[in-house]
Structures are given as structure tokens and as C-alpha cells.
Amino acid sequence: MSIFEFYVKSSEKERIDIFLSKKIKMFSRSFLSKIIEKNKVSVERNNILRIAKKNHIVELGEKIKIEIDENFCEHHEEYVVPQDISIEIVYEDRDLMVVNKPKGMTVHPAPGNYDGTLVNSLVFHRKNELSNLNGIIRPGIVHRIDKDTSGLLLVAKNNFSHRLLADQIKNHSLKREYEAIVIGNLKSGFGTIDAPIGRHPKDRKKMTVTERNSRCAVTHYEVLRNFKGFSHIKLVLETGRTHQIRVHMAHIGHHVLGDRVYGNGKKFQFLKSQCLHARTIGFVHPFTNKYLEFSSDSPDYFAKTLKKLINNYNCL
């Protein structure tokens, strides 16, 4: 069950199906009308809650709640808007894909970001070839990387493959290797950060190292090259918590360059996102049982930043 809630903040009155189609762009207006007809949309105003009708005109101050059942969605093909967005496919067979996600692209639709995602593209190009274990808005998605992180991502094309790939993530046998540029020079050329991660107590959009309501998180790092005030490093994930690398590097005082959330954002203002790239992914194929490994070159913005460091910040 997916639940969305919205407040009407405009005095402009319009039909509720039109209002919702503007708010939830991954669903078509006709599909949302079907949800309304199923009595799955409620309207709250002045502490009075009632089921919405399709001809309801929304008014300023109302709270709109919509419940979308995944079983209902399975019989309607309109729930994620297919978009003809090109994606780089590094590898593909009948069971899975490895795609190279560019920075700036969100993996799947979420509140405030309903289109232009990798899933919108996957639904367009591989409409009926994706696993459905992760629900209606994450077809085929086995794991995620941040919007502003570039690099390799696994996509499952059937539920059997999805389960076995997810098991490899769970038992830490799936290889995920990143590269990053971080602020400062690390004391050791190699190291492990073993620090649990949970929600930030004051900012729910952020994660933090904490013992409270947290999960184990382990990141291994290796310094590839030191510069004056910066380091180019390789990172290997043992676990895969939300924002793990960014949180761990900030925790030890070496935040990822360009990270506006966990860093200070004071240096290299030309960067629009963090210098973090998912370079390598390795796994055992769920059907052939053969180990496969794929790598992706650093994107242009990353390479240009490295060149700037080489030219202006003297290798140590």
C-alpha cells in the first residue's frame, strides 16, 4: 500500500482528479480517477474527514489523502509514466541488467520527484520485463544509489533473479566499489569505518552515525592519491545503508567534495553534486552461477575535478 498526503495551499479551485494528477505525475489522471471511484481518497477540512467523490472541488486548507493498493495497480498499466529517457546499458541478458546511472537522476519516483527517474526510463524501454518485488514504483530495482551519485546499478528482470541478487547484498557477497574525492588527507592509506547509521534526530531527511535506532554500517577505504587538502580514494561497501559513504566520510572529518548535505560546501563551488562514483559492481549470476564484474569510467565532471587538483593542488 502506497499512501500520499497533500495540503491544498492555493485558493484556486479545481477538481480533485486534476489536483492529484499535478501532484503525483507518475500516475495518469484516468488512473487516479479509478482510485477515487474505489473510495481510496479522503478529504479532511476543519477536522471533518470524508471520502472524496470524483467531482469534488478542492479548497484552500484541505488535506488530501490517497491510498494506492499495489494489487489494484498490477491490473492497470498507467501507474508509472513511461518516459523515453536514454540510459547506458553496460550489460543485459534475459535475467538482469547493469546500467550506468548519470548524476542528477533519481532511481525511482518519490514525493516531489515523480518523473525523469531511472524507473520512468526502464518502464518505457523494458515495460513487461522487470521484477515486481519492490512494489509499483520500484520495478526491477534491487538496490539504489543517490541522485547525485553516478555509476553502476543492478536491475532485475524477474523475481527469481531479484531474490538471489538481494540475497548477495544481504550476505555481503555482492561487490560494490566506489571512488570519491574527499576533503583533507587521511591519516592512513587504508582503513575501515565501522559505525552504525540511523536517522538524524533533528533532520529526518538526513542520516547520521548514532547508536539509537541504527543499523550496522561498514565501509572500507583506500587512498589512491593525495593532494594538498584533498584525497582521491577507493571505497568498498560491506553494508549498504542510505547515504553510507557520505555519512561515514563526514563522520571521520573527510566529507565528500561537493556534498551540500553532509559537507560544508565551501570549496569548489562550481560542483553541482558530490564527487562520488559507483565504479565497479561484481556478483554471481543467479542462473549461470558465474561471477560477473563490470566497471565504469569516471564521468566527465569527476575527471575534470581530478585534473584541476593535479594542476593546482600539487600531488603529495
C-alpha positions as CSV (number, residue, x, y, z in Angstrom):
1,M,0.0,0.0,0.0
2,S,1.4,3.4,-1.0
3,I,-0.1,6.4,0.8
4,F,0.3,10.1,-0.3
5,E,-0.9,13.1,1.6
6,F,-1.1,16.7,0.3
7,Y,-2.3,20.0,1.6
8,V,-4.2,22.4,-0.7
9,K,-2.2,25.6,-0.5
10,S,-3.7,27.5,-3.3
11,S,-7.0,29.3,-3.3
12,E,-7.6,28.3,-6.9
13,K,-10.3,25.7,-7.0
14,E,-10.1,22.6,-9.2
15,R,-11.4,19.1,-9.5
16,I,-9.7,16.6,-7.2
17,D,-8.6,14.3,-10.0
18,I,-6.9,17.3,-11.7
19,F,-5.3,18.4,-8.4
20,L,-3.9,14.9,-7.8
21,S,-2.6,14.4,-11.3
22,K,-0.5,17.5,-10.9
23,K,0.9,16.3,-7.5
24,I,1.5,12.7,-8.5
25,K,2.9,12.8,-12.0
26,M,3.8,9.1,-12.1
27,F,0.0,8.3,-12.2
28,S,-2.2,9.4,-15.1
29,R,-5.4,11.4,-14.4
30,S,-7.6,8.5,-15.6
31,F,-5.8,6.1,-13.3
32,L,-6.3,8.5,-10.3
33,S,-10.0,8.8,-11.2
34,K,-10.3,5.0,-10.8
35,I,-8.6,5.2,-7.4
36,I,-11.2,7.9,-6.4
37,E,-14.0,5.7,-7.6
38,K,-12.6,2.9,-5.3
39,N,-13.2,5.3,-2.3
40,K,-9.4,5.4,-1.6
41,V,-9.2,9.2,-1.5
42,S,-10.2,11.2,1.6
43,V,-10.6,14.9,2.3
44,E,-10.1,16.5,5.7
45,R,-11.2,20.0,6.4
46,N,-11.9,21.6,9.8
47,N,-11.2,18.2,11.5
48,I,-14.0,16.6,9.4
49,L,-13.0,13.6,7.3
50,R,-15.0,12.4,4.4
51,I,-14.5,10.2,1.3
52,A,-13.9,12.2,-1.8
53,K,-16.1,12.0,-4.9
54,K,-14.7,12.4,-8.4
55,N,-16.4,15.8,-8.8
56,H,-15.1,17.2,-5.5
57,I,-13.6,20.7,-5.9
58,V,-10.5,21.1,-3.7
59,E,-10.3,24.2,-1.5
60,L,-7.6,26.0,0.4
61,G,-6.7,24.3,3.7
62,E,-7.9,20.8,2.8
63,K,-5.8,17.8,3.5
64,I,-6.0,15.2,0.7
65,K,-5.0,11.6,1.4
66,I,-4.8,8.9,-1.3
67,E,-4.2,5.2,-0.7
68,I,-3.0,3.2,-3.7
69,D,-3.1,-0.6,-3.5
70,E,-0.3,-2.4,-5.4
71,N,-2.7,-5.3,-6.3
72,F,-5.0,-2.9,-8.0
73,C,-2.1,-1.3,-9.8
74,E,-1.0,-4.6,-11.3
75,H,-4.1,-4.6,-13.5
76,H,-3.5,-1.1,-14.7
77,E,-0.5,-0.1,-16.7
78,E,-0.7,3.7,-16.1
79,Y,0.7,3.9,-12.6
80,V,4.3,4.8,-13.6
81,V,4.6,7.2,-16.6
82,P,6.9,5.6,-19.2
83,Q,9.4,8.2,-20.5
84,D,11.7,7.9,-23.4
85,I,14.9,8.7,-21.5
86,S,18.1,7.2,-22.8
87,I,20.1,5.1,-20.4
88,E,23.5,3.5,-20.8
89,I,23.2,-0.3,-20.5
90,V,26.6,-1.8,-19.6
91,Y,25.3,-5.4,-19.7
92,E,21.9,-7.2,-20.3
93,D,20.6,-10.7,-20.6
94,R,17.1,-12.2,-20.1
95,D,17.5,-12.1,-16.3
96,L,19.2,-8.8,-15.4
97,M,20.7,-5.5,-16.5
98,V,23.6,-3.4,-15.3
99,V,23.0,0.3,-16.1
100,N,25.3,3.3,-15.7
101,K,23.2,6.0,-14.0
102,P,24.3,9.6,-14.5
103,K,24.5,12.0,-11.6
104,G,21.3,14.1,-11.2
105,M,19.0,11.2,-12.0
106,T,16.8,9.8,-9.2
107,V,16.5,6.0,-9.2
108,H,12.7,5.8,-8.7
109,P,9.7,8.1,-8.2
110,A,9.2,9.6,-4.8
111,P,7.3,12.5,-3.3
112,G,8.3,15.7,-5.1
113,N,10.1,13.8,-7.9
114,Y,7.7,11.7,-9.9
115,D,9.2,11.8,-13.4
116,G,12.6,11.8,-15.1
117,T,13.8,8.9,-12.9
118,L,15.6,5.7,-13.9
119,V,12.3,3.8,-13.3
120,N,10.4,6.0,-15.8
121,S,13.0,5.1,-18.4
122,L,13.0,1.4,-17.5
123,V,9.3,1.2,-17.8
124,F,9.4,2.8,-21.2
125,H,12.2,0.5,-22.6
126,R,11.5,-2.7,-20.7
127,K,7.8,-2.4,-19.8
128,N,7.0,-6.0,-19.1
129,E,10.4,-7.3,-18.3
130,L,11.0,-6.1,-14.7
131,S,10.7,-7.8,-11.3
132,N,7.9,-6.5,-9.1
133,L,9.2,-7.5,-5.6
134,N,9.8,-3.9,-4.6
135,G,6.3,-2.6,-5.5
136,I,4.7,-0.4,-8.0
137,I,7.2,2.5,-8.1
138,R,10.4,0.4,-7.9
139,P,10.1,-2.3,-10.6
140,G,13.4,-4.1,-11.2
141,I,15.3,-2.0,-8.6
142,V,17.5,-4.3,-6.5
143,H,19.5,-1.5,-4.8
144,R,19.8,2.3,-5.1
145,I,22.4,5.0,-5.3
146,D,21.9,8.6,-4.5
147,K,20.5,11.1,-7.1
148,D,23.8,12.9,-7.3
149,T,26.0,9.8,-7.3
150,S,26.8,8.4,-10.7
151,G,27.6,4.8,-11.6
152,L,26.6,1.2,-11.9
153,L,23.3,-0.2,-10.7
154,L,21.7,-3.7,-10.9
155,V,18.2,-4.1,-12.4
156,A,16.4,-7.5,-12.1
157,K,14.2,-8.6,-14.9
158,N,12.4,-11.3,-13.0
159,N,11.6,-12.1,-9.3
160,F,13.9,-15.1,-9.1
161,S,16.9,-13.0,-10.1
162,H,15.8,-10.2,-7.8
163,R,15.7,-12.5,-4.8
164,L,19.1,-14.1,-5.4
165,L,20.8,-10.7,-6.1
166,A,19.2,-9.2,-3.0
167,D,20.5,-12.2,-1.0
168,Q,24.0,-11.4,-2.2
169,I,23.6,-7.9,-0.9
170,K,22.3,-9.2,2.4
171,N,25.2,-11.6,2.9
172,H,27.8,-9.0,1.7
173,S,29.0,-11.1,-1.2
174,L,28.0,-8.6,-3.9
175,K,30.9,-6.3,-4.7
176,R,30.3,-2.6,-4.7
177,E,33.3,-0.4,-5.2
178,Y,33.2,3.4,-5.4
179,E,35.6,6.2,-5.9
180,A,35.4,9.6,-4.4
181,I,37.3,12.8,-3.8
182,V,37.2,13.9,-0.2
183,I,38.3,16.9,1.8
184,G,41.6,16.6,3.6
185,N,44.3,13.9,3.8
186,L,43.5,10.6,5.7
187,K,46.0,9.5,8.3
188,S,46.3,6.0,6.9
189,G,46.4,4.7,3.3
190,F,43.9,2.0,4.2
191,G,41.2,1.8,6.8
192,T,37.7,0.6,7.8
193,I,34.9,2.7,9.2
194,D,32.6,0.6,11.4
195,A,29.9,2.9,12.7
196,P,26.1,2.4,12.9
197,I,23.9,4.7,10.8
198,G,20.3,5.9,11.6
199,R,18.0,8.8,11.0
200,H,19.2,12.2,12.2
201,P,17.2,13.1,15.4
202,K,16.6,16.7,14.3
203,D,16.5,16.4,10.5
204,R,14.6,13.4,9.2
205,K,15.9,13.8,5.6
206,K,19.5,13.2,6.8
207,M,21.3,10.2,8.2
208,T,23.9,10.2,10.9
209,V,26.2,7.9,12.9
210,T,24.3,7.0,16.0
211,E,23.7,4.2,18.4
212,R,20.0,4.9,18.6
213,N,17.6,3.2,16.2
214,S,20.5,2.5,13.9
215,R,21.9,-0.4,11.8
216,C,25.4,-1.7,11.4
217,A,27.4,0.0,8.6
218,V,30.9,-0.8,7.4
219,T,32.9,1.0,4.8
220,H,36.5,0.1,3.7
221,Y,38.7,2.7,2.1
222,E,42.0,3.0,0.3
223,V,43.8,6.2,-0.6
224,L,44.6,6.3,-4.4
225,R,46.3,9.7,-4.4
226,N,46.8,12.6,-2.0
227,F,46.7,16.3,-3.0
228,K,47.2,19.3,-0.9
229,G,44.0,19.4,1.1
230,F,42.2,16.7,-0.9
231,S,42.3,12.9,-1.4
232,H,41.2,10.6,-4.2
233,I,40.0,7.4,-2.6
234,K,38.5,4.0,-3.4
235,L,35.7,2.7,-1.1
236,V,34.2,-0.7,-0.8
237,L,30.8,-1.2,0.8
238,E,30.3,-4.1,3.2
239,T,26.8,-2.9,4.0
240,G,24.6,-0.6,2.0
241,R,22.9,1.9,4.3
242,T,21.3,5.1,3.0
243,H,24.0,7.7,2.3
244,Q,26.5,5.4,3.9
245,I,29.7,6.6,2.2
246,R,28.8,10.3,2.6
247,V,27.8,9.9,6.3
248,H,30.9,7.8,7.1
249,M,33.4,10.2,5.4
250,A,31.8,13.2,7.1
251,H,31.9,11.3,10.4
252,I,35.7,11.0,10.2
253,G,36.2,14.6,9.1
254,H,36.7,14.0,5.4
255,H,33.4,14.7,3.7
256,V,32.9,14.0,0.0
257,L,33.9,17.0,-2.1
258,G,30.8,18.9,-3.3
259,D,28.4,17.3,-0.8
260,R,26.0,20.0,0.1
261,V,24.2,17.9,2.8
262,Y,26.9,16.4,4.8
263,G,29.8,18.7,3.9
264,N,30.4,22.4,4.3
265,G,30.1,23.3,0.6
266,K,32.8,26.0,0.9
267,K,35.3,24.6,-1.6
268,F,34.9,24.0,-5.4
269,Q,31.6,25.9,-5.7
270,F,31.4,25.0,-9.4
271,L,30.4,21.5,-8.4
272,K,26.7,20.9,-8.5
273,S,26.9,17.5,-6.8
274,Q,29.3,15.4,-4.8
275,C,32.3,13.7,-6.3
276,L,31.2,10.1,-5.7
277,H,31.0,7.4,-8.4
278,A,29.9,3.8,-8.2
279,R,32.8,2.4,-10.3
280,T,32.6,-1.4,-10.0
281,I,29.9,-4.0,-9.4
282,G,30.5,-7.7,-9.1
283,F,28.1,-10.6,-8.4
284,V,27.3,-14.2,-9.1
285,H,24.7,-14.6,-11.9
286,P,21.5,-16.0,-10.4
287,F,21.1,-18.6,-13.2
288,T,24.5,-19.4,-14.6
289,N,26.3,-19.2,-11.2
290,K,29.2,-17.5,-12.9
291,Y,30.9,-14.4,-11.3
292,L,30.4,-11.3,-13.4
293,E,32.1,-7.9,-12.8
294,F,31.7,-4.6,-14.5
295,S,33.4,-1.2,-14.2
296,S,32.6,2.3,-15.3
297,D,35.0,5.1,-16.1
298,S,34.7,8.3,-14.1
299,P,32.2,10.7,-15.6
300,D,33.5,14.0,-17.1
301,Y,32.8,16.2,-14.1
302,F,34.8,13.8,-11.9
303,A,37.7,13.6,-14.3
304,K,37.8,17.4,-14.7
305,T,37.9,17.8,-10.9
306,L,40.8,15.4,-10.7
307,K,42.6,17.3,-13.4
308,K,42.0,20.6,-11.6
309,L,43.5,19.0,-8.4
310,I,46.6,17.7,-10.3
311,N,47.2,21.1,-11.9
312,N,46.6,23.3,-8.9
313,Y,46.9,21.4,-5.7
314,N,50.2,19.5,-6.1
315,C,50.3,15.8,-5.6
316,L,51.8,14.7,-2.2
